[in-house]
Structures are given as structure tokens and as C-alpha cells.
């Protein structure tokens, strides 16, 4: 949803309608994916305290992976890139709204998974781990989608980043707090790079045609 005049949105379009529009454009099935995964983990007992190492590991890493893949699909799946480059609202703002909606649904799933362990300290650790990895993979997904303009290509990059975090970063930085901080810094750098690339509307739309 874009501004029809410099002063604001066109008459009759309020903030709620803007976010509803962006939710439709992002894909409600993609926005619903992280919470549905959390529900599945909770219902099957994999996110419960007695699920053991495997259950806890799945509860920490699956939701971020889904969030990253969904971000790649949201950004790379926009079919009207050229139209957006002619509208007053910058393309980075449009994508930021949609990714923010996905981030909200991912946060909801992270909270639900953490509540399964509270009041034990492990609940807070799970919340931090899920949010940190999710932010990183969403940054990777956004950047890869902008750079490659391909959902399949961006999804492959997200999967590679997911494996790298699990099998490299976790061993190099075993402390959860340090790893989350690194995840956040990398996510900010990648998001800034994606926004920078989106600023070049002509080059971006030409990439969409290739």
C-alpha cells in the first residue's frame, strides 16, 4: 500500500487497512507458518520439558528456519517490482512492513515455545536462541532475495546459513549471549545491504526480469 499524495495516505485508508493489505501481499500462509509450526511442536510434545535434547533442539532451530525461508519467499515473490518503483512509497519501506509482519508472527511462535519451559531458566534461553537465529536468517533471506531475485536461490542461501550457524557458529561461539549478539549484528548488516540494493529501483527491476 503506497501513499497517493505527499501528505499521507489516500482518504479512507487507515493504518489498519494498510497492514491488512501488506499481510495479503506478503501471503497469509507465510505469515501463519511460524505459529503453526510452534503449535505442531507443542501438540506433539517436542517442545515440552521432557522431550530431551532432540525435542529442545528442534524447538530452537525449526522456527527460525521457517522464518528465513518465508522471508525469502515474501521478498522474492513480489510480482510488481517495476510498479512499486514508480510509486511514492519507497520499495524498502514496502518490504520492511511485510517482513515486520513476519517478524511479529515469528516472535509469537518463539514466545509460545518458551512458555512451554517457563518458569525454568531454559525457557528464557530458548526464547533468546529462537529470536537470535530467526533474526539472522530473516536478514539472510531478505538480502539473498534482493540480490538473487529468486525464491529458490534465496532459500538455498538461507539453508546454507542455517547449517553454518548450527555446525560452525555454535562451536566457535558456544556462549548463547555472544552468539545472539553476533546474530543481531549480522542481521542488521544484511538488512542494511538489502535496503541499499532496493534503493536502486531500475537495477532491481531489471534483475527481477532475468
C-alpha atoms as a printed R data frame, in Angstrom:
    type eleno elety resid chain resno       x       y       z
1   ATOM     1    CA   UNK     A     1   0.000   0.000   0.000
2   ATOM     2    CA   UNK     A     2   1.538   3.249  -1.069
3   ATOM     3    CA   UNK     A     3   0.935   6.899  -0.451
4   ATOM     4    CA   UNK     A     4  -1.261   8.568  -3.001
5   ATOM     5    CA   UNK     A     5  -0.186  12.089  -2.042
6   ATOM     6    CA   UNK     A     6   2.791  13.616  -0.218
7   ATOM     7    CA   UNK     A     7   0.640  14.488   2.741
8   ATOM     8    CA   UNK     A     8  -0.408  10.972   3.632
9   ATOM     9    CA   UNK     A     9  -2.464   8.011   2.586
10  ATOM    10    CA   UNK     A    10  -5.397   8.409   0.290
11  ATOM    11    CA   UNK     A    11  -8.698   9.265   2.035
12  ATOM    12    CA   UNK     A    12 -10.325   6.300   3.728
13  ATOM    13    CA   UNK     A    13  -7.114   4.258   4.024
14  ATOM    14    CA   UNK     A    14  -6.120   3.948   7.673
15  ATOM    15    CA   UNK     A    15  -3.199   2.195   9.302
16  ATOM    16    CA   UNK     A    16  -5.181  -1.000   9.938
17  ATOM    17    CA   UNK     A    17  -6.115  -1.294   6.276
18  ATOM    18    CA   UNK     A    18  -2.508  -0.673   5.259
19  ATOM    19    CA   UNK     A    19  -1.266  -3.551   7.423
20  ATOM    20    CA   UNK     A    20  -4.082  -5.808   6.236
21  ATOM    21    CA   UNK     A    21  -3.131  -5.056   2.675
22  ATOM    22    CA   UNK     A    22   0.526  -5.807   3.334
23  ATOM    23    CA   UNK     A    23  -0.461  -9.059   5.056
24  ATOM    24    CA   UNK     A    24  -2.334 -10.129   1.944
25  ATOM    25    CA   UNK     A    25   0.547  -9.154  -0.312
26  ATOM    26    CA   UNK     A    26   3.071 -10.972   1.876
27  ATOM    27    CA   UNK     A    27   0.947 -14.109   1.892
28  ATOM    28    CA   UNK     A    28  -1.101 -15.061   4.897
29  ATOM    29    CA   UNK     A    29   0.053 -18.666   4.610
30  ATOM    30    CA   UNK     A    30   3.650 -17.486   5.010
31  ATOM    31    CA   UNK     A    31   2.777 -15.303   7.991
32  ATOM    32    CA   UNK     A    32   0.963 -18.211   9.618
33  ATOM    33    CA   UNK     A    33   3.812 -20.696   9.102
34  ATOM    34    CA   UNK     A    34   5.888 -19.933  12.256
35  ATOM    35    CA   UNK     A    35   2.923 -20.041  14.691
36  ATOM    36    CA   UNK     A    36   1.577 -23.215  13.063
37  ATOM    37    CA   UNK     A    37   4.978 -24.851  13.459
38  ATOM    38    CA   UNK     A    38   5.072 -23.845  17.118
39  ATOM    39    CA   UNK     A    39   1.618 -25.336  17.629
40  ATOM    40    CA   UNK     A    40   2.747 -28.587  15.985
41  ATOM    41    CA   UNK     A    41   5.817 -28.789  18.231
42  ATOM    42    CA   UNK     A    42   3.711 -28.112  21.318
43  ATOM    43    CA   UNK     A    43   0.967 -30.578  20.411
44  ATOM    44    CA   UNK     A    44   3.442 -33.374  19.648
45  ATOM    45    CA   UNK     A    45   5.295 -32.735  22.902
46  ATOM    46    CA   UNK     A    46   8.607 -31.978  21.185
47  ATOM    47    CA   UNK     A    47   8.714 -28.550  22.822
48  ATOM    48    CA   UNK     A    48   7.838 -29.920  26.284
49  ATOM    49    CA   UNK     A    49  10.393 -30.051  29.123
50  ATOM    50    CA   UNK     A    50  10.599 -33.858  28.980
51  ATOM    51    CA   UNK     A    51  11.292 -34.068  25.259
52  ATOM    52    CA   UNK     A    52  15.038 -34.323  25.788
53  ATOM    53    CA   UNK     A    53  17.864 -32.949  23.701
54  ATOM    54    CA   UNK     A    54  16.255 -33.695  20.325
55  ATOM    55    CA   UNK     A    55  12.980 -32.005  21.184
56  ATOM    56    CA   UNK     A    56  14.674 -28.943  22.629
57  ATOM    57    CA   UNK     A    57  16.982 -28.696  19.604
58  ATOM    58    CA   UNK     A    58  14.073 -28.859  17.176
59  ATOM    59    CA   UNK     A    59  12.168 -26.243  19.155
60  ATOM    60    CA   UNK     A    60  15.163 -23.900  18.909
61  ATOM    61    CA   UNK     A    61  16.066 -24.262  15.231
62  ATOM    62    CA   UNK     A    62  12.954 -25.074  13.176
63  ATOM    63    CA   UNK     A    63  11.006 -21.847  13.702
64  ATOM    64    CA   UNK     A    64  13.984 -19.661  12.669
65  ATOM    65    CA   UNK     A    65  14.478 -21.754   9.539
66  ATOM    66    CA   UNK     A    66  10.822 -21.342   8.592
67  ATOM    67    CA   UNK     A    67  11.069 -17.599   9.239
68  ATOM    68    CA   UNK     A    68  14.125 -17.280   6.999
69  ATOM    69    CA   UNK     A    69  12.577 -19.263   4.160
70  ATOM    70    CA   UNK     A    70   9.336 -17.299   4.457
71  ATOM    71    CA   UNK     A    71  11.256 -14.012   4.304
72  ATOM    72    CA   UNK     A    72  12.964 -15.113   1.103
73  ATOM    73    CA   UNK     A    73   9.581 -16.001  -0.386
74  ATOM    74    CA   UNK     A    74   7.981 -12.709   0.698
75  ATOM    75    CA   UNK     A    75  10.715 -10.536  -0.798
76  ATOM    76    CA   UNK     A    76  11.484 -12.527  -3.948
77  ATOM    77    CA   UNK     A    77   7.832 -13.279  -4.613
78  ATOM    78    CA   UNK     A    78   6.714  -9.705  -5.298
79  ATOM    79    CA   UNK     A    79   5.497  -9.762  -8.936
80  ATOM    80    CA   UNK     A    80   5.039  -5.999  -9.411
81  ATOM    81    CA   UNK     A    81   8.513  -4.689  -8.669
82  ATOM    82    CA   UNK     A    82   8.537  -2.221 -11.578
83  ATOM    83    CA   UNK     A    83   5.195  -0.764 -10.482
84  ATOM    84    CA   UNK     A    84   6.467  -0.225  -6.940
85  ATOM    85    CA   UNK     A    85   9.489   1.709  -8.177
86  ATOM    86    CA   UNK     A    86   7.145   4.330  -9.681
87  ATOM    87    CA   UNK     A    87   5.103   4.888  -6.503
88  ATOM    88    CA   UNK     A    88   5.799   7.462  -3.766
89  ATOM    89    CA   UNK     A    89   6.425   4.929  -1.006
90  ATOM    90    CA   UNK     A    90   9.985   3.546  -1.286
91  ATOM    91    CA   UNK     A    91  10.259  -0.135  -2.094
92  ATOM    92    CA   UNK     A    92  12.377  -0.794   1.040
93  ATOM    93    CA   UNK     A    93   9.512   0.546   3.161
94  ATOM    94    CA   UNK     A    94   7.018  -1.769   1.495
95  ATOM    95    CA   UNK     A    95   9.195  -4.817   2.064
96  ATOM    96    CA   UNK     A    96  10.033  -3.698   5.608
97  ATOM    97    CA   UNK     A    97   6.343  -3.716   6.511
98  ATOM    98    CA   UNK     A    98   5.869  -7.239   5.205
99  ATOM    99    CA   UNK     A    99   8.996  -8.570   6.885
100 ATOM   100    CA   UNK     A   100   7.896  -6.844  10.119
101 ATOM   101    CA   UNK     A   101   4.612  -8.747   9.987
102 ATOM   102    CA   UNK     A   102   6.530 -11.984   9.544
103 ATOM   103    CA   UNK     A   103   8.803 -10.986  12.407
104 ATOM   104    CA   UNK     A   104   5.769 -10.490  14.620
105 ATOM   105    CA   UNK     A   105   4.409 -13.942  13.829
106 ATOM   106    CA   UNK     A   106   7.858 -15.435  14.456
107 ATOM   107    CA   UNK     A   107   8.102 -13.674  17.811
108 ATOM   108    CA   UNK     A   108   4.687 -15.073  18.709
109 ATOM   109    CA   UNK     A   109   5.894 -18.589  17.951
110 ATOM   110    CA   UNK     A   110   9.103 -18.031  19.952
111 ATOM   111    CA   UNK     A   111   7.126 -16.862  22.974
112 ATOM   112    CA   UNK     A   112   4.806 -19.858  22.727
113 ATOM   113    CA   UNK     A   113   7.763 -22.257  22.586
114 ATOM   114    CA   UNK     A   114   9.437 -20.527  25.534
115 ATOM   115    CA   UNK     A   115   6.287 -20.612  27.650
116 ATOM   116    CA   UNK     A   116   6.378 -24.404  27.482
117 ATOM   117    CA   UNK     A   117   9.514 -24.318  29.674
118 ATOM   118    CA   UNK     A   118   8.795 -21.368  31.962
119 ATOM   119    CA   UNK     A   119   9.374 -20.600  34.787
120 ATOM   120    CA   UNK     A   120  12.585 -22.617  34.332
121 ATOM   121    CA   UNK     A   121  15.575 -20.587  33.058
122 ATOM   122    CA   UNK     A   122  15.659 -22.839  29.998
123 ATOM   123    CA   UNK     A   123  12.560 -21.025  28.770
124 ATOM   124    CA   UNK     A   124  14.391 -17.714  28.538
125 ATOM   125    CA   UNK     A   125  17.354 -19.403  26.867
126 ATOM   126    CA   UNK     A   126  15.039 -20.938  24.273
127 ATOM   127    CA   UNK     A   127  13.399 -17.558  23.618
128 ATOM   128    CA   UNK     A   128  16.780 -15.889  23.084
129 ATOM   129    CA   UNK     A   129  18.048 -18.703  20.854
130 ATOM   130    CA   UNK     A   130  14.947 -18.742  18.652
131 ATOM   131    CA   UNK     A   131  14.786 -14.964  18.289
132 ATOM   132    CA   UNK     A   132  18.512 -14.578  17.618
133 ATOM   133    CA   UNK     A   133  18.673 -17.233  14.911
134 ATOM   134    CA   UNK     A   134  15.357 -16.099  13.407
135 ATOM   135    CA   UNK     A   135  16.560 -12.510  13.050
136 ATOM   136    CA   UNK     A   136  19.769 -13.700  11.399
137 ATOM   137    CA   UNK     A   137  18.026 -15.987   8.911
138 ATOM   138    CA   UNK     A   138  15.413 -13.361   8.101
139 ATOM   139    CA   UNK     A   139  18.237 -10.944   7.329
140 ATOM   140    CA   UNK     A   140  19.899 -13.565   5.165
141 ATOM   141    CA   UNK     A   141  16.617 -14.296   3.397
142 ATOM   142    CA   UNK     A   142  15.899 -10.635   2.686
143 ATOM   143    CA   UNK     A   143  19.389  -9.932   1.381
144 ATOM   144    CA   UNK     A   144  19.562 -13.087  -0.731
145 ATOM   145    CA   UNK     A   145  16.115 -12.474  -2.221
146 ATOM   146    CA   UNK     A   146  17.061  -8.932  -3.231
147 ATOM   147    CA   UNK     A   147  20.454  -9.950  -4.578
148 ATOM   148    CA   UNK     A   148  19.290 -13.036  -6.487
149 ATOM   149    CA   UNK     A   149  15.635 -12.213  -7.250
150 ATOM   150    CA   UNK     A   150  14.912 -15.913  -6.980
151 ATOM   151    CA   UNK     A   151  12.941 -17.657  -4.262
152 ATOM   152    CA   UNK     A   152  14.762 -20.936  -4.884
153 ATOM   153    CA   UNK     A   153  18.181 -19.284  -4.864
154 ATOM   154    CA   UNK     A   154  17.453 -17.253  -1.745
155 ATOM   155    CA   UNK     A   155  16.058 -20.333   0.025
156 ATOM   156    CA   UNK     A   156  19.274 -22.201  -0.742
157 ATOM   157    CA   UNK     A   157  21.301 -19.375   0.804
158 ATOM   158    CA   UNK     A   158  19.077 -19.430   3.902
159 ATOM   159    CA   UNK     A   159  19.595 -23.172   4.285
160 ATOM   160    CA   UNK     A   160  23.356 -22.711   3.942
161 ATOM   161    CA   UNK     A   161  23.326 -20.002   6.619
162 ATOM   162    CA   UNK     A   162  21.218 -22.242   8.879
163 ATOM   163    CA   UNK     A   163  23.718 -25.089   8.606
164 ATOM   164    CA   UNK     A   164  26.617 -22.679   9.099
165 ATOM   165    CA   UNK     A   165  25.083 -21.351  12.313
166 ATOM   166    CA   UNK     A   166  24.348 -24.812  13.687
167 ATOM   167    CA   UNK     A   167  27.611 -26.510  12.806
168 ATOM   168    CA   UNK     A   168  30.120 -23.641  12.807
169 ATOM   169    CA   UNK     A   169  28.943 -20.613  14.777
170 ATOM   170    CA   UNK     A   170  27.608 -22.666  17.697
171 ATOM   171    CA   UNK     A   171  31.013 -24.301  18.078
172 ATOM   172    CA   UNK     A   172  33.059 -21.167  17.597
173 ATOM   173    CA   UNK     A   173  30.791 -19.168  19.946
174 ATOM   174    CA   UNK     A   174  29.307 -21.621  22.451
175 ATOM   175    CA   UNK     A   175  28.056 -18.855  24.765
176 ATOM   176    CA   UNK     A   176  24.408 -18.148  23.896
177 ATOM   177    CA   UNK     A   177  24.563 -14.442  24.720
178 ATOM   178    CA   UNK     A   178  27.577 -13.834  22.490
179 ATOM   179    CA   UNK     A   179  26.069 -15.857  19.659
180 ATOM   180    CA   UNK     A   180  22.782 -13.944  19.805
181 ATOM   181    CA   UNK     A   181  24.672 -10.644  19.742
182 ATOM   182    CA   UNK     A   182  26.606 -11.775  16.657
183 ATOM   183    CA   UNK     A   183  23.350 -12.903  15.024
184 ATOM   184    CA   UNK     A   184  21.814  -9.466  15.596
185 ATOM   185    CA   UNK     A   185  24.829  -7.593  14.217
186 ATOM   186    CA   UNK     A   186  24.957  -9.766  11.103
187 ATOM   187    CA   UNK     A   187  21.208  -9.351  10.600
188 ATOM   188    CA   UNK     A   188  21.481  -5.554  10.762
189 ATOM   189    CA   UNK     A   189  24.348  -5.549   8.240
190 ATOM   190    CA   UNK     A   190  22.430  -7.802   5.845
191 ATOM   191    CA   UNK     A   191  19.209  -5.802   6.197
192 ATOM   192    CA   UNK     A   192  21.101  -2.576   5.500
193 ATOM   193    CA   UNK     A   193  22.692  -4.135   2.436
194 ATOM   194    CA   UNK     A   194  19.287  -5.311   1.185
195 ATOM   195    CA   UNK     A   195  17.814  -1.834   1.681
196 ATOM   196    CA   UNK     A   196  20.774  -0.336  -0.189
197 ATOM   197    CA   UNK     A   197  20.222  -2.669  -3.136
198 ATOM   198    CA   UNK     A   198  16.499  -1.920  -3.132
199 ATOM   199    CA   UNK     A   199  17.312   1.759  -3.417
200 ATOM   200    CA   UNK     A   200  18.447   1.139  -6.966
201 ATOM   201    CA   UNK     A   201  14.976   0.590  -8.355
202 ATOM   202    CA   UNK     A   202  15.955   0.243 -12.022
203 ATOM   203    CA   UNK     A   203  18.668  -2.301 -11.380
204 ATOM   204    CA   UNK     A   204  16.407  -4.235  -9.035
205 ATOM   205    CA   UNK     A   205  13.525  -4.399 -11.527
206 ATOM   206    CA   UNK     A   206  15.929  -5.462 -14.289
207 ATOM   207    CA   UNK     A   207  17.177  -8.236 -12.008
208 ATOM   208    CA   UNK     A   208  13.588  -9.370 -11.490
209 ATOM   209    CA   UNK     A   209  13.247  -9.965 -15.234
210 ATOM   210    CA   UNK     A   210  16.347 -12.100 -15.500
